[in-house]
Structures are given as C-alpha cells and as structure tokens.
C-alpha cells in the first residue's frame, strides 16, 4: 500500500516538474525570440506561440486604449474579426482586465460579448501586464482537442502573456527613444540642408518617393517604416563632407568625388551603435550600389539590401530632377527615359517597373 502511494506521489511530482519545465522553457524561448521585435512583430509572434502551445485555432491580442475604457484588436488569427472592439462593461474580457487574472468562459454566448464572439464556444483570457499597468490581453479559443481549457493551458498562456507584457512595454519605451533620436537626427539633416540651397527639401522628397514606390511594390507596414527611416537618414553622412565640395559649381576633381562618395559610409558609421537599426543602416550604407556590381562596395543584384535598392531609385530620381550647382535639372521625361536605360545596370529592374507604375499613377509627367 505504501509503495503504491509512493508511486502515485512520484508520478504526480514528475508531472508537476514536467509542467514547470515546459513553462520555463516557453518563457526562455519567448525572451529570446521577442527581443528586438517591433510591437507589431511581438504581437504576431505571440499569436503564433499561443496557437501552437495551447493548441487552438483562434487567438487574438487586444490592447487597452489610452482612455482605459475600450479594448481593441491589435492582431488576430483564426475565427476572430480583426475589427472587434469592446467597450468597458461586465463582459468576460473585462473581468480579466479588472481582476488582472486569467479568466475562462465556457458560456461565451451568454456573456455581454456573446453577439460579437458567438462563433466561439469557450475562451481563455490572460491579461498582459507591464511593470505598472495592464496593457491588454491575450485571448484564445477553438481548442483543438477539447472544448474546455484546463489548468495547464492557463499556466502556459499566463507565461506567454507575462513575457508579452514585458516585451511590449520595452518596445514602447524603445519607440519613444527612437522617435527622440530620429527627431534629433532630422534636425541635423535640416541643419545640413539649410547650409546649401541645392539640397533643401531633398530628404523629404526622397522619403516620399521611396515610400510610394515601396507601397507600389506591396511592402508591409513594418518594411515601409524601415524605408521611411532609411530615406530620412540616407544623407546624414554628408555632415562630414566639406561645404565647398557640396556647393562646388564646377566638375568635381577625382579627390573631391572620392570625398563626397564617403557619405554612405559616414552615415552608417554615425548610426552603427543602433543595434535595432541594422536594416536601416544597411539601406543607408549601400544606397549607391549598382545592380551590375559597379558601385562603391561591389555588391551585385540581390546582394544589395532591398531598402538600398529602392532608395537608390528614389534618390536618383530626385537628384536628376533638381537643380545642382554644376548642372540644371533635367525634365521628368528625360529623367525617366534615362532611368529606364539604366534598368539592370544601375537599378533593380523590378523596382524600376514599380517606379514607372508609380509615375503613371500619380501623373508625374507634365
């Protein structure tokens, strides 16, 4: 009898240890994969983790509005309307937010959220909590193996929600610092452009052109944002270029051309310590590479980062259609014709195709 009890205790202990190990492994994995992601990237990843770990078909990340009176869907997969919003009331979602504890509902249709969530039979909700406040909640439904959620499911989703809360709060803080930094750098760019009438407005125009071309190519929001930052900062390295070279009216000497050609390297050097700016820095560093490999670093074709290839087209278009101290601007017709001639030589042919569609769409030829 004693042996039987010992075996039962041992089995229970093993099960508990296995559960704890699974939870700790999940936390460790999440701390690794969520590090450095944007808020959108974090939400997509935790959706994947929730679906795979809890074995459900439906998952959503809800954010608490700044007014504290509304939950809105930030990201979702499965049987969930991405436009769902929930006003503050006594519904099952708000019970979890108010108590800051996980909540299971096996009678969703009878709750105040019943109409909007009528397709789900049961829900498991875990609040996402930062250091000082509730940020929102992770919701899962449509469990594959059973209609009910059990204690282990609650533990695992709680672990996901815990790590998500910390990562999202850190991402918010990083975004604020990033905006502060970008604001400072924009001021430097404006100061740089103010010293030369030839470069005034160049950065803003290149940024608009690059983002429009990126949208024409179907880039997602995260890539467009990286393209925006890369474009805003693409000439930051010219801070180190002597003004007499930037404003020289005649043809540059070989030494002067070599000096001005350093600005992509200088720009990448200025931003090199921004670890989460890796793609943006590469876009700046390589935006004067040529598709055929004849550029500054000799990168060829798709070896050149995508952001740099788009930026190269936008930058060239603005440079050619703007007055320079050594030549007047070219007409848009002549510029487009010349850029088409250099498709596959200086420029990525696919990006030139998108550029031409953009030109046509926005009626830039006049």
Secondary structure, 3 states (H helix, E strand, C coil): CHHHHHHHHHHHHHHHHHHHHHHHHHHHHHHHHCCCCCHHHHHHHHHHHHHHHHCEEEEEEEEECCCCCEEEEEEEECCCCCCCEEECCCCHHHHHHHHCCCEEECCHHHCCCCCCCCCCCCEEEEEEECCCCEEEEEEEEEECCCCCCCHHHHHHHHHHHHHHHHHHHHHHHHHHHHHHHHHHHHHHHHHHHHCCCCCCCHHHHHHHHHHHHHHHCCCCHHHHHHHHHHHHCCCHHHHHCCHHHHCCCCCCCHHHHHHHCCHHHHHHHHCCCCHHHHHHHHHHHCCCCCCCCCCCCCCCHHHCCHHHHHHHHHHHHHHHCCCECCECCCCHHHHHHHHHHCECCCECHHHHHHHHHHHHHCCCCC
